[in-house]
Amino acid sequence: MSNGAVTVDPSGETPSAASPAEAEARQPQVGVTIARNSFWLLLDSVVGFASAFYCSIAVARGLGPDRMGDYNYIMWFANVLRLVTELAIPATLRKFAAELMGQGDYGKLKTLVSRVLRLQVGLGTLGVGVGLGLVFLFSGRGRWLFACVAVMSVLPALIRSIPAGAIQATENLRPNVVSSLAAIVVNVVGITLSIILHWGLLGVIISFLACRTVECVLSLIFFRLMYARLPGKVSAEPIDPELRRRVIRFARNQAVLIVSQIVLWDRMEVFFIKLFSVSREISFFSLGITLTQYTLMLPAVMAGSAGATIMVQQGRAPAEVAKLAGTAVWFTMLVAAPCLFGMAAVSGPLVKIMYGSKYVAAIPALSALSIFALSQALQYPIGPFLLAKEEQGFIIKWSTVMMAVDFALCLLLIPRHGALGAACAKGAAHLVGVTGFLVFMQRRLQVPVPVWRMVKMLIICSVMALSVYSVQRVLPPLGALLAGIPLGVAVFAFLTRWSGCLDEADRDRLNRVDRLLPARVRPPFRALVQFLVPAA
């Protein structure tokens, strides 16, 4: 591959496990790969953030809380349909495609991807048909058209997940990002036309279908071009029995995890709000989820890049995976905690400026979701690591505990507190979840989790958030943002240096990011790193 991350043994044999010396020599290359992929994912996230920021404000202001509640509920149904129809196939492909790529077994890799793609197309067509039937049976006549379009958007998303997963196995995420950027442009144009031409909710959902279709087509093209350069051919012979057994076992366990994903990650609380509250509370809860997801983009970028490398390293150098996972967890904490606590501190003026007085009731839910979302962020690198280690059994058991907590608190809190109750239920479930996962990783899998430094980071971010919140209480919304954000950055930087929360290894990793930044940004970035972690 052009990125240098994939090499082929001239003998054609599967590479053996790396020796300690070879593993040590590969560490700089692993860091460069993660940094390069982080750049592409960051570009995708920044553009996606800007477009989603524009689209969410325009749509929310144009539709109002009640109509937005209907929109969020229909889109939640379409997303659940997608997850159920997938049958865990994309996650299974990502795991074993990365492993085979790391081992250099390209013939098996191409055979696996080809067969999985055909299976996913068939399942996607079946799932969309079932979804359309459910819409006609249970949806009101006034919602049929835009509900059907939302369900149809599931098919290109399902098909696209296979080539995107195959591309991820190459550790070159640029093609996936290019496809995503093209889809973002289509969506922004579609939303803009819907607003100008007054197409309403139907125009918004048609735009969503169009952007997913474009992304699917481009992903298929890039996948075929990249895999055509790899040696080996698709085989007509049955897949190796041992690999087939592992794939089926992994997919079966992963299918069980779909239930927990629907409940814990895909706004299952919307269903309870629909039962026990009013549509506008769905809007308030979904607004908080949306803004929190924007805030999680940067940590998700870092964790996603690290996760792709963790999967491949499990096949290439298994002994190094635990250390890499511990580093990924810490860096996710370092990036996510100040962003999320800062979002909680400025949630009031931010909602008032962006969405107007109609959405003021969403502020408490946004604050709660922002603080609790740190538990979600830390699970981003944990998930790929546990899947690479094939520890699905523990994931299933602990996710069951998380679901029980979520269900119980939804029943207890939503009838009285609406969106805020849903936010607290979701957050508490993830807090329980990440605690169990970290303890398991540290004790069972010997992952070096820097617990004490993570505690110090929590204290630093709490003080920062309180400082910003005290400012926004006495200033108008715009002034609170203009004064609060610089104050938060200053407090965070000072306390981080004073506490010695970062070490020399952190400084080295941060300095690697320097080469990915624009030339004008590098000097202030280096100065900030030097301030946070002074050279000995």
C-alpha positions in Angstrom: 0.0 0.0 0.0 1.1 3.5 -0.6 1.0 4.4 3.1 3.7 2.0 3.9 1.6 0.4 6.7 1.2 -3.0 4.8 4.2 -5.1 3.8 4.3 -8.4 1.9 6.6 -11.2 2.8 8.5 -12.2 -0.4 8.2 -15.8 0.6 4.5 -15.6 0.5 4.2 -17.1 4.0 2.3 -15.6 6.9 4.6 -13.4 9.0 5.5 -14.8 12.4 5.0 -12.9 15.6 7.3 -9.9 16.0 10.3 -10.3 18.3 10.7 -7.7 21.1 13.4 -5.9 19.1 11.2 -5.8 16.0 8.2 -4.6 18.0 10.3 -1.8 19.5 11.5 -0.7 16.1 7.9 -0.6 14.8 6.6 1.7 17.5 7.6 5.0 15.8 5.8 3.7 12.6 2.7 2.8 14.6 2.7 6.3 16.1 3.1 7.9 12.7 0.2 5.7 11.3 -2.1 6.7 14.2 -1.1 10.4 13.8 -1.7 10.3 10.0 -5.1 8.6 10.4 -6.0 11.0 13.2 -5.3 13.9 10.8 -7.7 12.5 8.2 -10.4 11.7 10.7 -9.9 15.1 12.3 -10.4 16.7 8.9 -13.6 14.7 8.4 -14.8 15.6 11.9 -14.1 19.3 11.5 -15.9 19.5 8.2 -18.7 17.3 9.6 -19.0 19.4 12.7 -19.3 22.6 10.7 -21.9 21.2 8.3 -23.9 19.4 11.1 -23.7 22.6 13.2 -25.3 24.5 10.3 -27.8 21.9 9.4 -29.0 21.2 13.0 -29.6 24.8 13.8 -31.4 25.5 10.5 -33.6 22.4 10.8 -34.3 22.9 14.5 -35.3 26.5 14.1 -37.3 25.8 11.0 -39.3 22.8 12.3 -39.7 23.8 16.0 -39.5 21.4 19.0 -42.7 19.4 18.3 -41.9 18.7 14.6 -38.3 17.9 15.5 -39.6 15.4 18.0 -41.3 13.5 15.1 -38.2 13.7 13.0 -35.9 12.4 15.7 -38.3 9.5 16.5 -38.4 8.4 12.8 -34.7 8.6 12.4 -34.2 6.6 15.6 -36.4 3.9 14.2 -34.4 3.8 10.9 -31.1 3.6 12.8 -32.4 0.7 15.0 -33.6 -1.1 11.8 -30.1 -0.7 10.4 -28.4 -2.2 13.5 -30.8 -5.1 13.6 -30.4 -5.8 9.8 -26.6 -5.7 10.0 -26.5 -8.8 12.3 -23.0 -7.6 13.5 -21.5 -8.3 10.1 -19.6 -5.0 9.7 -18.0 -5.3 13.1 -17.0 -8.9 12.4 -15.5 -8.0 9.1 -13.5 -5.1 10.6 -12.0 -7.5 13.2 -11.0 -10.3 10.9 -10.0 -8.2 7.9 -7.6 -6.2 10.1 -6.2 -9.4 11.5 -5.7 -11.0 8.1 -4.2 -7.8 6.8 -1.7 -7.7 9.7 -0.8 -11.4 9.0 -0.4 -10.6 5.3 -2.9 -13.3 4.2 -4.4 -11.4 1.3 -6.1 -14.3 -0.4 -8.2 -15.1 2.6 -8.8 -11.4 3.1 -10.2 -10.8 -0.3 -12.3 -14.0 -0.1 -13.8 -13.0 3.2 -14.7 -9.5 2.1 -16.3 -10.7 -1.2 -18.6 -13.1 0.5 -19.5 -10.8 3.3 -20.4 -8.0 0.9 -22.8 -10.3 -1.0 -24.4 -11.4 2.3 -24.9 -7.8 3.4 -26.6 -6.8 0.2 -29.1 -9.6 0.6 -29.8 -8.9 4.2 -30.0 -5.1 3.6 -32.7 -5.6 0.9 -34.7 -7.9 3.2 -34.4 -5.5 6.1 -35.6 -2.5 4.1 -38.6 -4.5 2.9 -39.5 -5.4 6.5 -39.0 -1.8 7.6 -41.3 -0.5 4.9 -44.0 -3.0 6.0 -43.7 -1.8 9.6 -44.1 1.8 8.5 -47.3 1.1 6.6 -48.7 -0.9 9.5 -47.9 1.4 12.4 -47.2 4.9 11.1 -49.9 7.5 10.6 -50.8 8.4 7.0 -49.3 11.9 7.4 -45.9 10.3 8.2 -45.8 7.5 5.5 -43.8 9.3 2.9 -40.9 10.7 4.9 -40.8 7.5 7.0 -40.4 5.4 3.9 -37.6 7.6 2.7 -35.9 7.3 6.0 -36.1 3.5 5.9 -34.8 3.4 2.3 -31.7 5.3 3.6 -30.8 2.2 5.5 -29.7 0.2 2.4 -26.8 2.3 1.2 -25.6 2.6 4.8 -25.6 -1.2 5.2 -23.8 -1.8 1.9 -21.2 1.0 2.5 -20.2 -0.5 5.9 -18.5 -3.5 4.2 -16.0 -1.6 1.8 -15.4 1.0 4.6 -14.4 -1.8 7.0 -12.2 -3.4 4.4 -10.5 -0.1 3.8 -10.0 0.4 7.5 -8.0 -2.8 7.6 -5.4 -1.2 5.4 -4.7 1.4 8.1 -5.2 4.1 5.4 -8.4 5.9 6.3 -8.1 8.6 3.7 -10.5 7.0 1.2 -13.2 6.7 3.8 -12.7 10.3 4.7 -13.0 11.4 1.1 -16.2 9.5 0.7 -17.6 11.1 3.9 -16.6 14.6 2.8 -18.4 14.2 -0.5 -21.5 12.9 1.3 -21.3 16.0 3.7 -21.3 18.3 0.7 -24.4 16.6 -0.8 -26.2 16.8 2.6 -25.4 20.5 3.1 -26.7 21.4 -0.4 -29.8 19.3 0.1 -30.6 20.9 3.5 -30.0 24.4 2.0 -32.4 23.7 -0.9 -35.0 22.3 1.5 -34.9 25.5 3.5 -34.9 27.9 0.5 -37.6 26.0 -1.4 -39.7 25.1 1.7 -39.6 21.4 1.2 -39.9 20.9 5.0 -39.2 17.6 6.7 -39.4 15.5 3.5 -36.7 17.5 1.9 -34.4 17.0 4.9 -34.8 13.2 4.8 -34.4 13.0 1.0 -31.1 14.9 1.5 -30.1 12.3 4.1 -30.8 9.5 1.6 -28.8 11.2 -1.2 -25.7 11.7 1.0 -25.7 8.1 2.1 -26.0 6.9 -1.5 -23.1 9.0 -2.6 -20.9 7.8 0.3 -21.8 4.2 -0.5 -20.9 4.5 -4.2 -17.6 6.2 -3.5 -16.6 3.7 -0.8 -17.2 0.8 -3.2 -15.0 2.5 -5.9 -12.1 3.2 -3.5 -12.3 -0.3 -2.0 -12.0 -2.0 -5.4 -9.1 0.2 -6.4 -7.2 -0.4 -3.2 -7.7 -4.1 -3.0 -6.8 -4.6 -6.7 -3.3 -3.6 -5.7 -3.0 -6.3 -3.1 -1.6 -9.7 -4.1 -3.8 -12.8 -3.9 -7.2 -13.6 -5.5 -10.7 -14.4 -4.3 -11.0 -18.1 -3.9 -13.9 -20.3 -4.8 -12.9 -22.8 -2.1 -14.6 -22.8 1.3 -13.0 -20.6 3.9 -10.5 -22.2 6.2 -12.6 -24.2 8.8 -10.8 -22.7 11.8 -11.2 -19.1 10.5 -14.9 -19.9 9.7 -15.5 -21.2 13.2 -13.9 -18.1 14.8 -15.8 -15.7 12.5 -19.2 -17.4 13.3 -18.5 -17.4 17.0 -17.5 -13.7 16.9 -20.5 -12.7 14.8 -22.9 -14.6 17.1 -21.5 -12.9 20.2 -21.5 -9.6 18.4 -25.1 -10.0 17.4 -26.0 -10.2 21.1 -24.1 -6.9 21.6 -26.4 -5.2 19.1 -29.1 -5.2 21.7 -26.8 -3.3 24.1 -25.8 -0.9 21.4 -29.4 -0.1 20.6 -30.1 0.5 24.3 -26.9 2.2 25.4 -25.6 4.1 22.3 -28.6 4.8 20.0 -31.0 6.9 22.0 -33.2 4.1 23.3 -34.4 6.6 25.8 -36.4 8.2 23.0 -38.7 5.2 23.1 -39.4 5.8 26.8 -39.9 9.5 26.3 -42.4 8.8 23.6 -44.3 6.5 26.1 -44.2 8.7 29.2 -43.7 12.3 28.0 -44.3 14.6 25.1 -42.7 15.0 21.7 -40.9 18.2 22.6 -38.9 16.3 25.3 -37.6 14.1 22.5 -36.3 17.3 20.8 -34.6 18.5 24.0 -33.0 15.1 24.7 -31.9 14.7 21.1 -30.5 18.2 21.0 -28.3 17.4 24.0 -27.1 14.2 22.4 -26.3 16.0 19.1 -24.2 18.7 20.8 -22.5 16.2 23.0 -21.6 14.1 19.9 -20.1 17.2 18.3 -17.9 17.6 21.4 -16.9 14.0 21.2 -15.6 14.3 17.6 -12.0 14.9 18.5 -11.6 12.1 21.1 -13.6 9.8 18.7 -11.1 10.6 16.0 -8.1 9.7 18.2 -9.8 6.6 19.5 -10.9 5.5 16.0 -7.5 5.8 14.6 -5.9 4.0 17.6 -8.7 1.3 17.3 -7.8 0.6 13.7 -4.2 0.1 14.6 -5.1 -2.0 17.7 -7.0 -4.4 15.5 -4.1 -4.8 13.1 -1.5 -5.0 15.8 -3.4 -8.0 17.3 -2.4 -9.9 14.2 1.0 -8.4 13.8 2.4 -7.9 17.4 -0.1 -9.1 20.0 2.3 -8.4 22.9 2.2 -4.7 22.2 -1.6 -4.3 22.2 -2.2 -3.9 25.9 0.3 -1.1 26.2 -1.2 0.6 23.1 -4.7 0.3 24.6 -3.6 1.9 27.9 -2.1 4.8 26.1 -5.2 5.2 23.9 -7.5 5.3 27.0 -5.3 8.0 28.7 -5.1 10.2 25.6 -8.9 9.9 25.1 -9.3 11.1 28.6 -6.8 14.0 28.1 -8.7 15.3 25.1 -12.3 14.4 26.0 -12.5 15.6 29.7 -11.7 19.3 29.2 -14.0 19.5 26.1 -17.0 17.8 27.7 -16.7 19.7 31.1 -16.3 22.9 29.1 -19.4 22.1 27.1 -21.4 21.6 30.4 -20.2 24.9 31.7 -21.3 26.9 28.6 -24.4 24.9 27.8 -26.7 27.8 28.8 -25.4 30.6 26.6 -24.7 28.2 23.8 -28.3 26.9 23.5 -29.7 30.4 23.8 -27.5 31.8 21.0 -27.8 28.8 18.6 -31.4 27.6 19.0 -33.3 30.4 20.6 -35.7 30.7 23.5 -37.8 27.7 22.3 -35.0 25.3 23.4 -34.0 26.8 26.8 -35.6 23.7 28.5 -32.9 21.6 26.8 -30.1 23.2 28.9 -30.2 20.9 32.0 -30.2 17.8 29.8 -27.3 19.1 27.8 -25.3 19.8 30.9 -25.9 16.3 32.3 -25.1 14.6 29.1 -21.9 16.5 28.6 -20.5 15.5 32.0 -21.6 11.9 31.7 -20.4 11.6 28.2 -16.8 11.2 29.4 -17.8 7.6 30.3 -18.8 7.1 26.7 -15.6 8.6 25.3 -13.4 6.3 27.3 -15.2 3.3 25.8 -14.2 4.3 22.3 -10.7 2.8 22.6 -11.8 0.1 25.0 -14.2 -1.4 22.5 -11.7 -2.2 19.7 -9.2 -3.6 22.3 -11.7 -6.0 23.9 -12.9 -7.1 20.5 -9.3 -7.6 19.3 -8.8 -9.8 22.3 -12.1 -11.6 21.6 -13.4 -10.8 25.1 -17.0 -10.5 23.9 -18.2 -12.7 26.8 -17.4 -10.0 29.3 -18.7 -7.2 27.1 -22.1 -9.1 26.9 -22.2 -9.7 30.7 -21.3 -6.2 31.6 -23.5 -4.6 29.0 -26.4 -6.5 30.5 -25.7 -4.8 33.8 -25.6 -1.4 32.0 -28.9 -2.1 30.2 -30.6 -3.0 33.5 -29.4 0.3 35.1 -30.6 2.3 32.0 -34.0 0.6 31.9 -34.6 1.0 35.7 -33.7 4.7 35.7 -35.7 5.4 32.5 -38.8 4.0 34.2 -38.0 5.9 37.4 -36.9 9.3 36.1 -38.5 10.0 32.6 -42.1 10.2 33.7 -41.3 13.1 36.1 -38.2 14.7 34.5 -38.5 14.1 30.8 -35.3 14.8 28.8 -33.3 15.4 32.0 -34.4 12.1 33.4 -33.4 10.4 30.2 -30.0 12.1 30.2 -29.3 10.9 33.8 -30.4 7.4 33.0 -28.1 7.2 30.0 -25.2 8.8 31.8 -25.4 6.5 34.9 -25.5 3.4 32.8 -22.3 4.4 30.9 -20.6 5.4 34.2 -21.2 1.9 35.6 -20.1 0.5 32.2 -16.8 2.2 31.9 -15.9 1.5 35.5 -16.3 -2.2 35.0 -14.5 -2.3 31.7 -11.4 -0.4 33.1 -11.2 -2.7 36.1 -11.4 -5.8 33.9 -8.8 -4.5 31.5 -6.4 -3.6 34.3 -6.8 -6.8 36.4 -7.5 -9.5 33.8 -5.7 -8.3 30.7 -2.9 -6.4 32.4 -3.5 -3.1 30.6 -1.5 -0.3 32.2 -4.3 2.2 33.0 -3.0 5.4 34.6 -5.7 5.7 37.2 -4.2 8.3 39.4 -3.5 10.6 36.5 -7.1 10.2 35.3 -8.3 11.2 38.8 -6.2 14.3 38.7 -7.5 15.2 35.3 -11.1 14.9 36.6 -10.3 17.3 39.4 -8.6 19.8 37.0 -11.6 19.8 34.6 -14.1 20.2 37.4 -12.3 23.3 38.7 -12.1 24.6 35.1 -15.9 24.1 34.6 -16.8 25.8 37.8 -14.6 28.8 36.9 -16.3 29.1 33.5 -19.8 28.6 35.0 -19.3 31.4 37.5 -18.5 33.8 34.6 -21.5 32.8 32.5 -23.9 33.4 35.4 -23.1 37.2 35.5 -22.7 37.9 31.7 -25.1 37.9 28.8 -24.9 34.8 26.5 -22.5 36.1 24.0 -20.2 37.7 26.6 -20.2 34.5 28.6 -18.9 32.5 25.6 -16.3 35.1 24.6 -15.0 35.4 28.2 -15.6 31.8 29.5 -13.8 29.8 26.8 -10.4 31.6 27.1 -10.8 31.5 30.9 -11.4 27.8 30.7 -8.3 27.2 28.5 -6.1 29.3 30.9 -7.3 27.5 34.0 -6.9 24.1 32.4 -3.4 24.8 31.1 -2.2 26.2 34.5 -3.6 23.4 36.6 -2.3 20.7 34.2 1.2 22.1 34.5 1.0 22.7 38.2 -0.2 19.2 38.9 2.3 17.5 36.7 -0.4 15.5 35.1 1.5 14.9 31.9 4.9 13.2 31.5 7.7 13.2 29.0 6.1 10.4 27.0 3.0 12.5 26.7 5.1 15.4 25.4 6.7 13.2 22.8 3.3 11.9 21.6 1.9 15.5 21.4 5.0 16.6 19.5 4.3 14.0 16.9 1.0 15.8 16.1 3.0 18.9 15.3 3.9 17.7 11.8 0.3 17.3 10.9 -0.7 20.9 11.7 -0.5 23.9 9.4 2.8 25.7 9.5 1.3 28.8 11.2 -0.2 26.7 13.9 2.9 24.8 14.8 4.8 27.5 16.8 1.9 28.2 19.3 1.2 24.5 19.5 4.8 23.7 20.4 4.7 26.5 22.9 1.6 25.1 24.5 3.1 21.6 24.7 6.3 23.1 26.2 4.2 25.0 28.8 2.2 21.9 29.8 5.2 19.6 30.0 8.5 21.5 30.4 11.6 19.7 29.3 13.6 18.3 32.2 
